[in-house]
Amino acid sequence: MARMMTLDIDLIRAFVQVADTGSFTMAGEAVGASQSAMSVRIRKLEERLGNDLLARSPRSVQLTSYGARFLKDARHLLDLHDRVAAKATGIEHRQVLRLGISDHAAGSRLPDLLSNLNKDLVGYRFLVTAGLSGELLKAYQARLFDAVIASAEDPDLPARTVFRDDLVWIASRTFTWEQSMPMPLVFLGGACVISGLATRTLKDAGIAWNEVFSGTGVSAVQAAVSAGIGIACLNRRNMPRDCVEVGEVYGLPPLPKTRMALFHRLTTPEDAGLASAIVRAFQLLGGEEGGQT
């Protein structure tokens, strides 16, 4: 009688991660492993199965026909394994929701938002990442998140509106700007959609500016503006209490409303109402009502 083949669950998990991201590097980052380590795991699994799962090229990683068929079984196996492991160890099994939240969307009220989610969605365990909209959406498209709250600037990605808010120019109550000099600009660094919009708006209006502070989060920008370092562009809901709008004072160009939206893949019957609960958690913080787009 032929000996039955056994499968290593860690190798299966590595394969699913690479299949979802289309990248050994991104898959490795998600699980804390190097690109080469992920490649070795996939090779071991392919050797055990006796078939190639992935077609590799310098620029892309694609599923083979065998890999595409095996992926569905691999997902079922992982789900069953995790449920059995949770039951055996006495840990309550809760569905994991990988959620990305734009720093501009939550701001300093992230603790309140997470509290709202925990109260409303007791059957879920959240893996939350706060960051910049551009980076979160790129990771979402690589399937590193189940859902993302981000600035909705891409019309090709279907999304549900969470809230709309005015963008405003703000500064400390004690701040003054000598307008013969470039405007001292405080903004969020990196791939920030709102910062990019602010600098383009100033350029189109012919207003010179200098970067005086680049923060890694909205809270850092709020602190810099409150300290009187310069002028920032933020959603009105993120304006510190000790700051004021200065757009009219200095004749700065008007800014549009921003739209924060929920991008998600929550389509199974078990996920019914989950998207609405996420939107509701934001609405409890204040802002316009969300809707379908």
ChimeraX commands (.cxc) that place a marker at each C-alpha (Angstrom):
marker #1 position 0.00,0.00,0.00 radius 0.5
marker #1 position 1.38,3.38,-1.07 radius 0.5
marker #1 position 2.28,5.72,1.73 radius 0.5
marker #1 position 0.02,8.79,1.85 radius 0.5
marker #1 position 1.70,12.11,1.26 radius 0.5
marker #1 position 1.65,14.62,4.14 radius 0.5
marker #1 position 1.57,18.38,3.69 radius 0.5
marker #1 position 3.31,20.98,5.83 radius 0.5
marker #1 position 0.82,23.66,6.87 radius 0.5
marker #1 position 3.53,26.37,6.91 radius 0.5
marker #1 position 4.35,25.62,3.28 radius 0.5
marker #1 position 0.66,25.79,2.39 radius 0.5
marker #1 position 0.37,29.14,4.14 radius 0.5
marker #1 position 3.39,30.48,2.25 radius 0.5
marker #1 position 1.88,29.41,-1.08 radius 0.5
marker #1 position -1.45,31.13,-0.37 radius 0.5
marker #1 position 0.34,34.30,0.68 radius 0.5
marker #1 position 2.41,34.40,-2.53 radius 0.5
marker #1 position -0.66,33.62,-4.64 radius 0.5
marker #1 position -2.57,36.48,-3.01 radius 0.5
marker #1 position 0.18,39.07,-3.37 radius 0.5
marker #1 position 1.75,37.92,-6.62 radius 0.5
marker #1 position 5.14,38.61,-5.06 radius 0.5
marker #1 position 7.61,36.63,-2.96 radius 0.5
marker #1 position 8.87,39.88,-1.42 radius 0.5
marker #1 position 5.44,41.21,-0.40 radius 0.5
marker #1 position 4.37,37.79,0.85 radius 0.5
marker #1 position 7.51,37.57,2.95 radius 0.5
marker #1 position 6.94,41.03,4.42 radius 0.5
marker #1 position 3.45,39.98,5.48 radius 0.5
marker #1 position 4.74,37.00,7.49 radius 0.5
marker #1 position 8.13,38.34,8.56 radius 0.5
marker #1 position 10.22,36.22,6.19 radius 0.5
marker #1 position 12.72,37.04,3.45 radius 0.5
marker #1 position 12.03,36.70,-0.25 radius 0.5
marker #1 position 14.47,33.81,-0.51 radius 0.5
marker #1 position 12.86,32.02,2.45 radius 0.5
marker #1 position 9.45,32.22,0.79 radius 0.5
marker #1 position 10.90,30.91,-2.46 radius 0.5
marker #1 position 12.44,27.94,-0.65 radius 0.5
marker #1 position 9.10,27.11,1.01 radius 0.5
marker #1 position 7.30,27.12,-2.32 radius 0.5
marker #1 position 9.96,24.90,-3.89 radius 0.5
marker #1 position 9.62,22.39,-1.05 radius 0.5
marker #1 position 5.84,22.31,-1.47 radius 0.5
marker #1 position 6.15,21.85,-5.25 radius 0.5
marker #1 position 8.60,18.97,-4.72 radius 0.5
marker #1 position 6.18,17.31,-2.32 radius 0.5
marker #1 position 3.25,17.73,-4.70 radius 0.5
marker #1 position 5.24,16.78,-7.76 radius 0.5
marker #1 position 3.93,19.77,-9.72 radius 0.5
marker #1 position 4.82,23.40,-10.29 radius 0.5
marker #1 position 2.48,25.81,-8.51 radius 0.5
marker #1 position 3.92,29.06,-9.81 radius 0.5
marker #1 position 5.36,30.30,-13.08 radius 0.5
marker #1 position 8.19,32.68,-12.22 radius 0.5
marker #1 position 9.67,35.46,-14.33 radius 0.5
marker #1 position 11.89,38.45,-13.44 radius 0.5
marker #1 position 8.84,40.72,-13.36 radius 0.5
marker #1 position 5.93,38.59,-12.21 radius 0.5
marker #1 position 4.72,35.50,-10.42 radius 0.5
marker #1 position 1.73,33.70,-11.93 radius 0.5
marker #1 position -0.22,30.62,-10.90 radius 0.5
marker #1 position 0.17,27.57,-13.11 radius 0.5
marker #1 position -3.03,25.74,-14.07 radius 0.5
marker #1 position -2.22,23.20,-11.36 radius 0.5
marker #1 position -1.53,26.00,-8.87 radius 0.5
marker #1 position -4.87,27.66,-9.62 radius 0.5
marker #1 position -6.70,24.38,-8.97 radius 0.5
marker #1 position -4.72,23.70,-5.80 radius 0.5
marker #1 position -5.25,27.21,-4.37 radius 0.5
marker #1 position -8.91,26.59,-3.51 radius 0.5
marker #1 position -8.07,23.38,-1.63 radius 0.5
marker #1 position -5.17,25.15,0.10 radius 0.5
marker #1 position -7.50,27.85,1.42 radius 0.5
marker #1 position -9.94,25.25,2.74 radius 0.5
marker #1 position -7.11,23.36,4.41 radius 0.5
marker #1 position -5.78,26.50,6.13 radius 0.5
marker #1 position -9.22,27.46,7.37 radius 0.5
marker #1 position -9.88,23.98,8.77 radius 0.5
marker #1 position -6.43,23.82,10.37 radius 0.5
marker #1 position -6.84,27.20,12.08 radius 0.5
marker #1 position -10.29,26.30,13.40 radius 0.5
marker #1 position -9.13,22.95,14.79 radius 0.5
marker #1 position -6.00,24.52,16.31 radius 0.5
marker #1 position -8.06,27.24,18.00 radius 0.5
marker #1 position -10.51,24.70,19.41 radius 0.5
marker #1 position -7.74,22.38,20.62 radius 0.5
marker #1 position -5.93,25.16,22.44 radius 0.5
marker #1 position -9.08,26.59,23.98 radius 0.5
marker #1 position -8.74,29.86,22.08 radius 0.5
marker #1 position -12.00,31.21,20.77 radius 0.5
marker #1 position -11.95,31.18,17.00 radius 0.5
marker #1 position -12.84,34.52,15.56 radius 0.5
marker #1 position -12.66,35.50,11.93 radius 0.5
marker #1 position -9.65,37.70,11.25 radius 0.5
marker #1 position -10.29,40.97,9.43 radius 0.5
marker #1 position -7.21,42.63,7.95 radius 0.5
marker #1 position -8.16,46.30,7.95 radius 0.5
marker #1 position -6.16,49.26,6.66 radius 0.5
marker #1 position -7.16,52.76,7.81 radius 0.5
marker #1 position -5.92,56.02,6.34 radius 0.5
marker #1 position -4.30,58.22,8.95 radius 0.5
marker #1 position -6.34,61.13,7.58 radius 0.5
marker #1 position -9.56,59.15,8.03 radius 0.5
marker #1 position -9.03,58.30,11.70 radius 0.5
marker #1 position -6.53,60.88,12.89 radius 0.5
marker #1 position -6.26,61.18,16.66 radius 0.5
marker #1 position -9.59,59.39,17.07 radius 0.5
marker #1 position -8.27,55.97,16.08 radius 0.5
marker #1 position -8.77,54.61,19.65 radius 0.5
marker #1 position -12.44,55.67,19.56 radius 0.5
marker #1 position -12.87,54.06,16.15 radius 0.5
marker #1 position -11.36,50.75,17.27 radius 0.5
marker #1 position -13.55,50.82,20.37 radius 0.5
marker #1 position -16.64,51.24,18.17 radius 0.5
marker #1 position -15.58,48.32,15.97 radius 0.5
marker #1 position -14.90,46.03,18.93 radius 0.5
marker #1 position -18.30,46.76,20.45 radius 0.5
marker #1 position -20.19,46.20,17.21 radius 0.5
marker #1 position -18.22,43.26,15.78 radius 0.5
marker #1 position -17.49,40.92,18.67 radius 0.5
marker #1 position -17.10,37.94,16.35 radius 0.5
marker #1 position -14.04,39.37,14.62 radius 0.5
marker #1 position -10.40,39.80,15.45 radius 0.5
marker #1 position -8.91,42.89,13.84 radius 0.5
marker #1 position -5.43,43.24,12.38 radius 0.5
marker #1 position -5.35,47.01,11.85 radius 0.5
marker #1 position -2.73,49.03,10.00 radius 0.5
marker #1 position -2.86,52.83,9.92 radius 0.5
marker #1 position -1.01,54.51,7.07 radius 0.5
marker #1 position -1.19,56.60,3.92 radius 0.5
marker #1 position -4.02,56.10,1.45 radius 0.5
marker #1 position -1.76,55.48,-1.54 radius 0.5
marker #1 position 0.28,52.82,0.22 radius 0.5
marker #1 position -2.78,51.15,1.75 radius 0.5
marker #1 position -4.58,50.93,-1.60 radius 0.5
marker #1 position -1.51,49.44,-3.25 radius 0.5
marker #1 position -1.35,46.81,-0.50 radius 0.5
marker #1 position -5.11,46.21,-0.83 radius 0.5
marker #1 position -4.74,45.55,-4.55 radius 0.5
marker #1 position -1.98,43.08,-3.64 radius 0.5
marker #1 position -4.55,41.36,-1.37 radius 0.5
marker #1 position -2.71,42.15,1.86 radius 0.5
marker #1 position -5.92,43.65,3.30 radius 0.5
marker #1 position -9.55,42.49,3.34 radius 0.5
marker #1 position -10.76,46.08,3.60 radius 0.5
marker #1 position -9.25,49.56,3.50 radius 0.5
marker #1 position -10.57,53.00,4.46 radius 0.5
marker #1 position -8.76,55.43,2.18 radius 0.5
marker #1 position -9.07,58.55,0.10 radius 0.5
marker #1 position -11.11,57.62,-2.96 radius 0.5
marker #1 position -9.31,59.27,-5.85 radius 0.5
marker #1 position -9.26,56.26,-8.20 radius 0.5
marker #1 position -12.58,55.95,-10.07 radius 0.5
marker #1 position -11.69,52.47,-11.32 radius 0.5
marker #1 position -11.81,50.95,-7.82 radius 0.5
marker #1 position -15.40,50.42,-6.59 radius 0.5
marker #1 position -15.88,51.73,-3.07 radius 0.5
marker #1 position -18.52,52.73,-0.56 radius 0.5
marker #1 position -18.43,56.30,0.73 radius 0.5
marker #1 position -17.72,56.49,4.47 radius 0.5
marker #1 position -17.72,60.26,4.86 radius 0.5
marker #1 position -16.95,63.50,3.07 radius 0.5
marker #1 position -15.15,66.39,4.71 radius 0.5
marker #1 position -13.78,69.82,3.81 radius 0.5
marker #1 position -10.07,70.26,3.35 radius 0.5
marker #1 position -8.90,73.47,5.02 radius 0.5
marker #1 position -5.73,75.49,5.44 radius 0.5
marker #1 position -4.96,75.71,9.15 radius 0.5
marker #1 position -2.41,77.29,11.45 radius 0.5
marker #1 position -1.89,78.09,15.12 radius 0.5
marker #1 position -3.84,81.05,16.50 radius 0.5
marker #1 position -0.51,82.78,17.17 radius 0.5
marker #1 position 1.05,82.03,13.77 radius 0.5
marker #1 position 1.90,84.82,11.32 radius 0.5
marker #1 position 3.21,84.56,7.76 radius 0.5
marker #1 position 5.05,87.35,5.99 radius 0.5
marker #1 position 3.67,86.82,2.49 radius 0.5
marker #1 position 6.72,88.23,0.76 radius 0.5
marker #1 position 8.32,84.92,1.75 radius 0.5
marker #1 position 7.36,81.40,0.52 radius 0.5
marker #1 position 4.55,79.82,2.52 radius 0.5
marker #1 position 5.91,77.56,5.31 radius 0.5
marker #1 position 4.15,74.25,4.65 radius 0.5
marker #1 position 3.62,71.47,7.17 radius 0.5
marker #1 position 2.51,68.21,5.60 radius 0.5
marker #1 position 2.40,64.46,5.80 radius 0.5
marker #1 position 5.33,62.88,3.98 radius 0.5
marker #1 position 5.35,59.85,1.70 radius 0.5
marker #1 position 2.56,58.84,-0.69 radius 0.5
marker #1 position -0.06,61.07,0.94 radius 0.5
marker #1 position -2.95,61.89,-1.41 radius 0.5
marker #1 position -3.97,65.02,0.52 radius 0.5
marker #1 position -0.43,66.40,0.70 radius 0.5
marker #1 position -0.09,65.91,-3.05 radius 0.5
marker #1 position -3.37,67.70,-3.62 radius 0.5
marker #1 position -2.26,70.61,-1.40 radius 0.5
marker #1 position 1.05,71.14,-3.20 radius 0.5
marker #1 position -0.60,70.93,-6.64 radius 0.5
marker #1 position -3.20,73.48,-5.56 radius 0.5
marker #1 position -0.48,75.90,-4.41 radius 0.5
marker #1 position 1.48,75.40,-7.63 radius 0.5
marker #1 position -1.60,76.02,-9.80 radius 0.5
marker #1 position -2.27,79.23,-7.84 radius 0.5
marker #1 position 1.33,80.40,-8.30 radius 0.5
marker #1 position 2.06,80.37,-4.57 radius 0.5
marker #1 position 5.62,79.53,-3.59 radius 0.5
marker #1 position 6.09,77.29,-0.57 radius 0.5
marker #1 position 8.83,75.74,1.51 radius 0.5
marker #1 position 8.63,72.46,3.38 radius 0.5
marker #1 position 9.22,73.26,7.04 radius 0.5
marker #1 position 7.98,70.00,8.54 radius 0.5
marker #1 position 7.22,66.54,7.15 radius 0.5
marker #1 position 5.43,64.24,9.57 radius 0.5
marker #1 position 4.92,60.49,9.54 radius 0.5
marker #1 position 1.34,60.75,10.79 radius 0.5
marker #1 position -1.53,63.18,11.22 radius 0.5
marker #1 position -0.76,63.55,14.93 radius 0.5
marker #1 position 2.76,64.75,14.08 radius 0.5
marker #1 position 1.36,67.29,11.62 radius 0.5
marker #1 position -1.15,68.47,14.23 radius 0.5
marker #1 position 1.63,68.93,16.77 radius 0.5
marker #1 position 3.80,70.91,14.33 radius 0.5
marker #1 position 0.95,73.24,13.37 radius 0.5
marker #1 position -0.06,73.76,17.00 radius 0.5
marker #1 position 3.56,74.72,17.71 radius 0.5
marker #1 position 3.29,77.54,15.16 radius 0.5
marker #1 position 5.79,76.11,12.68 radius 0.5
marker #1 position 3.66,76.70,9.58 radius 0.5
marker #1 position 0.44,76.09,7.66 radius 0.5
marker #1 position -1.03,72.66,6.97 radius 0.5
marker #1 position -3.78,71.22,4.81 radius 0.5
marker #1 position -6.00,68.85,6.79 radius 0.5
marker #1 position -9.56,67.61,6.91 radius 0.5
marker #1 position -11.60,69.97,9.09 radius 0.5
marker #1 position -12.30,67.09,11.51 radius 0.5
marker #1 position -8.55,66.82,12.14 radius 0.5
marker #1 position -7.98,70.50,12.98 radius 0.5
marker #1 position -6.54,70.89,16.51 radius 0.5
marker #1 position -8.58,73.00,18.91 radius 0.5
marker #1 position -5.82,75.57,19.27 radius 0.5
marker #1 position -5.72,76.17,15.51 radius 0.5
marker #1 position -7.85,78.19,13.07 radius 0.5
marker #1 position -8.61,78.22,9.36 radius 0.5
marker #1 position -6.36,80.69,7.55 radius 0.5
marker #1 position -7.33,80.25,3.91 radius 0.5
marker #1 position -9.24,83.55,3.68 radius 0.5
marker #1 position -6.75,85.40,5.90 radius 0.5
marker #1 position -3.88,84.75,3.49 radius 0.5
marker #1 position -5.84,84.47,0.25 radius 0.5
marker #1 position -4.98,80.82,-0.23 radius 0.5
marker #1 position -6.71,78.86,-3.01 radius 0.5
marker #1 position -9.89,76.95,-2.07 radius 0.5
marker #1 position -9.62,73.23,-1.46 radius 0.5
marker #1 position -12.12,70.53,-2.45 radius 0.5
marker #1 position -13.99,68.15,-0.22 radius 0.5
marker #1 position -12.32,64.83,0.37 radius 0.5
marker #1 position -14.07,61.50,0.13 radius 0.5
marker #1 position -13.01,58.69,2.38 radius 0.5
marker #1 position -14.32,55.34,1.19 radius 0.5
marker #1 position -14.38,51.69,2.12 radius 0.5
marker #1 position -12.70,49.35,-0.35 radius 0.5
marker #1 position -13.47,45.73,0.51 radius 0.5
marker #1 position -13.83,42.12,-0.60 radius 0.5
marker #1 position -16.46,41.26,2.00 radius 0.5
marker #1 position -18.82,39.39,-0.28 radius 0.5
marker #1 position -19.69,36.11,1.43 radius 0.5
marker #1 position -23.01,35.59,3.23 radius 0.5
marker #1 position -21.11,35.43,6.54 radius 0.5
marker #1 position -19.84,38.96,5.88 radius 0.5
marker #1 position -23.34,40.44,5.51 radius 0.5
marker #1 position -23.55,43.64,7.46 radius 0.5
marker #1 position -19.81,43.82,8.13 radius 0.5
marker #1 position -19.18,46.65,5.66 radius 0.5
marker #1 position -22.12,48.59,7.11 radius 0.5
marker #1 position -20.73,48.11,10.61 radius 0.5
marker #1 position -17.36,49.55,9.58 radius 0.5
marker #1 position -19.04,52.58,8.00 radius 0.5
marker #1 position -21.21,53.01,11.09 radius 0.5
marker #1 position -18.13,52.98,13.35 radius 0.5
marker #1 position -16.82,56.02,11.46 radius 0.5
marker #1 position -20.17,57.78,11.46 radius 0.5
marker #1 position -20.30,57.57,15.24 radius 0.5
marker #1 position -17.20,59.78,15.24 radius 0.5
marker #1 position -19.04,62.41,13.21 radius 0.5
marker #1 position -19.19,63.16,9.49 radius 0.5
marker #1 position -21.56,62.69,6.61 radius 0.5
marker #1 position -23.41,59.49,6.07 radius 0.5
marker #1 position -21.85,56.88,3.82 radius 0.5
marker #1 position -23.53,55.31,0.82 radius 0.5
marker #1 position -22.98,53.09,-2.16 radius 0.5
marker #1 position -21.06,54.33,-5.16 radius 0.5
marker link #1:1,2 radius 0.2
marker link #1:2,3 radius 0.2
marker link #1:3,4 radius 0.2
marker link #1:4,5 radius 0.2
marker link #1:5,6 radius 0.2
marker link #1:6,7 radius 0.2
marker link #1:7,8 radius 0.2
marker link #1:8,9 radius 0.2
marker link #1:9,10 radius 0.2
marker link #1:10,11 radius 0.2
marker link #1:11,12 radius 0.2
marker link #1:12,13 radius 0.2
marker link #1:13,14 radius 0.2
marker link #1:14,15 radius 0.2
marker link #1:15,16 radius 0.2
marker link #1:16,17 radius 0.2
marker link #1:17,18 radius 0.2
marker link #1:18,19 radius 0.2
marker link #1:19,20 radius 0.2
marker link #1:20,21 radius 0.2
marker link #1:21,22 radius 0.2
marker link #1:22,23 radius 0.2
marker link #1:23,24 radius 0.2
marker link #1:24,25 radius 0.2
marker link #1:25,26 radius 0.2
marker link #1:26,27 radius 0.2
marker link #1:27,28 radius 0.2
marker link #1:28,29 radius 0.2
marker link #1:29,30 radius 0.2
marker link #1:30,31 radius 0.2
marker link #1:31,32 radius 0.2
marker link #1:32,33 radius 0.2
marker link #1:33,34 radius 0.2
marker link #1:34,35 radius 0.2
marker link #1:35,36 radius 0.2
marker link #1:36,37 radius 0.2
marker link #1:37,38 radius 0.2
marker link #1:38,39 radius 0.2
marker link #1:39,40 radius 0.2
marker link #1:40,41 radius 0.2
marker link #1:41,42 radius 0.2
marker link #1:42,43 radius 0.2
marker link #1:43,44 radius 0.2
marker link #1:44,45 radius 0.2
marker link #1:45,46 radius 0.2
marker link #1:46,47 radius 0.2
marker link #1:47,48 radius 0.2
marker link #1:48,49 radius 0.2
marker link #1:49,50 radius 0.2
marker link #1:50,51 radius 0.2
marker link #1:51,52 radius 0.2
marker link #1:52,53 radius 0.2
marker link #1:53,54 radius 0.2
marker link #1:54,55 radius 0.2
marker link #1:55,56 radius 0.2
marker link #1:56,57 radius 0.2
marker link #1:57,58 radius 0.2
marker link #1:58,59 radius 0.2
marker link #1:59,60 radius 0.2
marker link #1:60,61 radius 0.2
marker link #1:61,62 radius 0.2
marker link #1:62,63 radius 0.2
marker link #1:63,64 radius 0.2
marker link #1:64,65 radius 0.2
marker link #1:65,66 radius 0.2
marker link #1:66,67 radius 0.2
marker link #1:67,68 radius 0.2
marker link #1:68,69 radius 0.2
marker link #1:69,70 radius 0.2
marker link #1:70,71 radius 0.2
marker link #1:71,72 radius 0.2
marker link #1:72,73 radius 0.2
marker link #1:73,74 radius 0.2
marker link #1:74,75 radius 0.2
marker link #1:75,76 radius 0.2
marker link #1:76,77 radius 0.2
marker link #1:77,78 radius 0.2
marker link #1:78,79 radius 0.2
marker link #1:79,80 radius 0.2
marker link #1:80,81 radius 0.2
marker link #1:81,82 radius 0.2
marker link #1:82,83 radius 0.2
marker link #1:83,84 radius 0.2
marker link #1:84,85 radius 0.2
marker link #1:85,86 radius 0.2
marker link #1:86,87 radius 0.2
marker link #1:87,88 radius 0.2
marker link #1:88,89 radius 0.2
marker link #1:89,90 radius 0.2
marker link #1:90,91 radius 0.2
marker link #1:91,92 radius 0.2
marker link #1:92,93 radius 0.2
marker link #1:93,94 radius 0.2
marker link #1:94,95 radius 0.2
marker link #1:95,96 radius 0.2
marker link #1:96,97 radius 0.2
marker link #1:97,98 radius 0.2
marker link #1:98,99 radius 0.2
marker link #1:99,100 radius 0.2
marker link #1:100,101 radius 0.2
marker link #1:101,102 radius 0.2
marker link #1:102,103 radius 0.2
marker link #1:103,104 radius 0.2
marker link #1:104,105 radius 0.2
marker link #1:105,106 radius 0.2
marker link #1:106,107 radius 0.2
marker link #1:107,108 radius 0.2
marker link #1:108,109 radius 0.2
marker link #1:109,110 radius 0.2
marker link #1:110,111 radius 0.2
marker link #1:111,112 radius 0.2
marker link #1:112,113 radius 0.2
marker link #1:113,114 radius 0.2
marker link #1:114,115 radius 0.2
marker link #1:115,116 radius 0.2
marker link #1:116,117 radius 0.2
marker link #1:117,118 radius 0.2
marker link #1:118,119 radius 0.2
marker link #1:119,120 radius 0.2
marker link #1:120,121 radius 0.2
marker link #1:121,122 radius 0.2
marker link #1:122,123 radius 0.2
marker link #1:123,124 radius 0.2
marker link #1:124,125 radius 0.2
marker link #1:125,126 radius 0.2
marker link #1:126,127 radius 0.2
marker link #1:127,128 radius 0.2
marker link #1:128,129 radius 0.2
marker link #1:129,130 radius 0.2
marker link #1:130,131 radius 0.2
marker link #1:131,132 radius 0.2
marker link #1:132,133 radius 0.2
marker link #1:133,134 radius 0.2
marker link #1:134,135 radius 0.2
marker link #1:135,136 radius 0.2
marker link #1:136,137 radius 0.2
marker link #1:137,138 radius 0.2
marker link #1:138,139 radius 0.2
marker link #1:139,140 radius 0.2
marker link #1:140,141 radius 0.2
marker link #1:141,142 radius 0.2
marker link #1:142,143 radius 0.2
marker link #1:143,144 radius 0.2
marker link #1:144,145 radius 0.2
marker link #1:145,146 radius 0.2
marker link #1:146,147 radius 0.2
marker link #1:147,148 radius 0.2
marker link #1:148,149 radius 0.2
marker link #1:149,150 radius 0.2
marker link #1:150,151 radius 0.2
marker link #1:151,152 radius 0.2
marker link #1:152,153 radius 0.2
marker link #1:153,154 radius 0.2
marker link #1:154,155 radius 0.2
marker link #1:155,156 radius 0.2
marker link #1:156,157 radius 0.2
marker link #1:157,158 radius 0.2
marker link #1:158,159 radius 0.2
marker link #1:159,160 radius 0.2
marker link #1:160,161 radius 0.2
marker link #1:161,162 radius 0.2
marker link #1:162,163 radius 0.2
marker link #1:163,164 radius 0.2
marker link #1:164,165 radius 0.2
marker link #1:165,166 radius 0.2
marker link #1:166,167 radius 0.2
marker link #1:167,168 radius 0.2
marker link #1:168,169 radius 0.2
marker link #1:169,170 radius 0.2
marker link #1:170,171 radius 0.2
marker link #1:171,172 radius 0.2
marker link #1:172,173 radius 0.2
marker link #1:173,174 radius 0.2
marker link #1:174,175 radius 0.2
marker link #1:175,176 radius 0.2
marker link #1:176,177 radius 0.2
marker link #1:177,178 radius 0.2
marker link #1:178,179 radius 0.2
marker link #1:179,180 radius 0.2
marker link #1:180,181 radius 0.2
marker link #1:181,182 radius 0.2
marker link #1:182,183 radius 0.2
marker link #1:183,184 radius 0.2
marker link #1:184,185 radius 0.2
marker link #1:185,186 radius 0.2
marker link #1:186,187 radius 0.2
marker link #1:187,188 radius 0.2
marker link #1:188,189 radius 0.2
marker link #1:189,190 radius 0.2
marker link #1:190,191 radius 0.2
marker link #1:191,192 radius 0.2
marker link #1:192,193 radius 0.2
marker link #1:193,194 radius 0.2
marker link #1:194,195 radius 0.2
marker link #1:195,196 radius 0.2
marker link #1:196,197 radius 0.2
marker link #1:197,198 radius 0.2
marker link #1:198,199 radius 0.2
marker link #1:199,200 radius 0.2
marker link #1:200,201 radius 0.2
marker link #1:201,202 radius 0.2
marker link #1:202,203 radius 0.2
marker link #1:203,204 radius 0.2
marker link #1:204,205 radius 0.2
marker link #1:205,206 radius 0.2
marker link #1:206,207 radius 0.2
marker link #1:207,208 radius 0.2
marker link #1:208,209 radius 0.2
marker link #1:209,210 radius 0.2
marker link #1:210,211 radius 0.2
marker link #1:211,212 radius 0.2
marker link #1:212,213 radius 0.2
marker link #1:213,214 radius 0.2
marker link #1:214,215 radius 0.2
marker link #1:215,216 radius 0.2
marker link #1:216,217 radius 0.2
marker link #1:217,218 radius 0.2
marker link #1:218,219 radius 0.2
marker link #1:219,220 radius 0.2
marker link #1:220,221 radius 0.2
marker link #1:221,222 radius 0.2
marker link #1:222,223 radius 0.2
marker link #1:223,224 radius 0.2
marker link #1:224,225 radius 0.2
marker link #1:225,226 radius 0.2
marker link #1:226,227 radius 0.2
marker link #1:227,228 radius 0.2
marker link #1:228,229 radius 0.2
marker link #1:229,230 radius 0.2
marker link #1:230,231 radius 0.2
marker link #1:231,232 radius 0.2
marker link #1:232,233 radius 0.2
marker link #1:233,234 radius 0.2
marker link #1:234,235 radius 0.2
marker link #1:235,236 radius 0.2
marker link #1:236,237 radius 0.2
marker link #1:237,238 radius 0.2
marker link #1:238,239 radius 0.2
marker link #1:239,240 radius 0.2
marker link #1:240,241 radius 0.2
marker link #1:241,242 radius 0.2
marker link #1:242,243 radius 0.2
marker link #1:243,244 radius 0.2
marker link #1:244,245 radius 0.2
marker link #1:245,246 radius 0.2
marker link #1:246,247 radius 0.2
marker link #1:247,248 radius 0.2
marker link #1:248,249 radius 0.2
marker link #1:249,250 radius 0.2
marker link #1:250,251 radius 0.2
marker link #1:251,252 radius 0.2
marker link #1:252,253 radius 0.2
marker link #1:253,254 radius 0.2
marker link #1:254,255 radius 0.2
marker link #1:255,256 radius 0.2
marker link #1:256,257 radius 0.2
marker link #1:257,258 radius 0.2
marker link #1:258,259 radius 0.2
marker link #1:259,260 radius 0.2
marker link #1:260,261 radius 0.2
marker link #1:261,262 radius 0.2
marker link #1:262,263 radius 0.2
marker link #1:263,264 radius 0.2
marker link #1:264,265 radius 0.2
marker link #1:265,266 radius 0.2
marker link #1:266,267 radius 0.2
marker link #1:267,268 radius 0.2
marker link #1:268,269 radius 0.2
marker link #1:269,270 radius 0.2
marker link #1:270,271 radius 0.2
marker link #1:271,272 radius 0.2
marker link #1:272,273 radius 0.2
marker link #1:273,274 radius 0.2
marker link #1:274,275 radius 0.2
marker link #1:275,276 radius 0.2
marker link #1:276,277 radius 0.2
marker link #1:277,278 radius 0.2
marker link #1:278,279 radius 0.2
marker link #1:279,280 radius 0.2
marker link #1:280,281 radius 0.2
marker link #1:281,282 radius 0.2
marker link #1:282,283 radius 0.2
marker link #1:283,284 radius 0.2
marker link #1:284,285 radius 0.2
marker link #1:285,286 radius 0.2
marker link #1:286,287 radius 0.2
marker link #1:287,288 radius 0.2
marker link #1:288,289 radius 0.2
marker link #1:289,290 radius 0.2
marker link #1:290,291 radius 0.2
marker link #1:291,292 radius 0.2
marker link #1:292,293 radius 0.2
view
